[in-house]
Amino acid sequence: MANTAATPGYASFREFYPYYLAQHTHRTSRRLHVVGTLLALLIAVLALLRAEPAWLLAALLAGYLPAWVGHYFFEHNTPATFRHPLYSLRGDFTMLGEILSGRMRW
């Protein structure tokens, strides 16, 4: 995989987000992220409504597996989640919001 060099620390999400976007330039990868994030949200809501905590593991898998496929096969880079898990999660939701609002092409 390319782009495996150490990434710098970030003092804020505002500093991190341009890096996050640079790691998500391939359209198919962004689409996989959107589908995975929406599916994860749906499963998480169902887990809460049905009081099925085991479904939260399914939600994690539904969110991360499509994203990791996007990174490995389309972006050819390492997911930011491995080095910046909280900023990366926020990046997923921020990118989802930008795509759903039409501010970003998917």
Secondary structure, DSSP 4 states (H G I P E B T S, - for coil): ----SPPPP-SSHHHHHHHHHHT--SHHHHHHHHHHHHHHHHHHHHHHHTT-TTHHHHHHHHHHHHHHHIIIIII-S--GGGT-HHHHHHHHHHHHHHHHTTSS--
